[in-house]
């Protein structure tokens, strides 16, 4: 600030911000226009005083964000959600799948399918069905009952299963 005062005194008081910014770069040049609210309509009255405009703005947002909220009963929200599944279809969706249905789905899987998160493709499940069927059926049914099935389908768990029957492991196709 002392440098600005010195430049002002040297120029005889005719220093502008533009001449200062061109000189030694003390003041940055700014081609921006400050935005300001000069008047606002509040309850049908135009407010022009900056203090009144500020109070009106503060009160508006205070009322907006500090209102008492009436909580809605969550069960009443179900009345506005359309029913897209019939009761019969819903029974089929939540029905516990049987062993035959699980086997059919496993064997409907393409043997050359991409490996899933467990690291195995359809060919593995087809070839090892006799070894893993009881645990796989139990895991699927446990899933439908809300259980935790991750440990049962983990690849290391399946491999440890296969290592118990080396002859079954040799029977699995290489590709």
FENSUL-V174867 format. One record per pair of residues at least 24 apart in sequence whose ideal C-beta (glycine too) atoms are under 7 Angstrom apart, sorted by the first residue. I is the first residue (numbers start at 1). J is the second residue. Records with the same first field share a line. If there is no record, write none. Layout:
I=J / J
This chain:
96=141 / 144
97=140 / 141 / 144
99=137
102=136 / 137 / 140
103=133
118=153 / 154 / 155
119=155
120=155
123=173
127=172 / 173
128=162 / 172
131=161 / 162 / 165 / 168
132=158 / 161
